[in-house]
Amino acid sequence: NAGVTQTPKFQVLKTGQSMTLQCAQDMNHNSMYWYRQDPGMGLRLIYYSASEGTTDKGEVPNGYNVSRLNKREFSLRLESAAPSQTSVYFCASSEGRQGGQPQHFGDGTRLSIL
Amino acid sequence: AQKITQTQPGMFVQEKEAVTLDCTYDTSDQSYGLFWYKQPSSGEMIFLIYQGSYDEQNATEGRYSLNFQKARKSANLVISASQLGDSAMYFCAMRGVNSGGYQKVTFGTGTKLQVIP
């Protein structure tokens, strides 16, 4: 009963380093999302993938890239980390089409950029 | 474009009392959906309740109800009989759709609720 699994849970990087956050869901959902959460700003959408093979920019895409590897996996890459990218990152998935299906969230990744 | 506004950064409520958390929204879509999520201090996001724009009745889920006023573009969450475990951040979110008909969800900035014994 895993749902949405994010790895790693915590990470500390130096400015300029790169890393990839991994996300996998086992609910056969079409849509997957990456958010960042900063104090006082709620969740802001970075990128989303409405269905396998498609990705779209969200509200704050600069400095990030994504890959929808298959229906299960959606990764987020920071090519050259900056202190402004210090945040908690959430991956989510949903069935995708219109309707009342909520998003299911992973437990988050706490990322600190020094 | 769609926007969610939560104007209450923090709220206090006495245990066993009811509390209303405000949410207003703006969208040009005819069909949309509104969600509320709870985020305890442990950090996970927990889905609470959903209201579709064409639903005629207000949604209810146990102690949670959604006071949907379409003309006023508000979707307030009402928690009845507050419990200590209700202390958390609460986020209102709106579902829109992209050109392919898939969900795109926008969140508000959240309200921190503290239940006082």
Interface residues (C-beta under 8 A of the other chain):
Chain A: N30 S31 Y33 Y35 G40 M41 G42 L43 R44 L45 Y48 A50 S51 T54 D56 G58 E59 V88 F90 A92 S94 G96 R97 Q98 G99 G100 Q101 P102 Q103 H104 F105 D107 G108
Chain B: Q6 P9 S31 G33 F35 Y37 G43 E44 M45 F47 Y50 G52 F91 A93 R95 V97 N98 G100 G101 Y102 Q103 K104 V105 T106 F107 G108 T109 G110
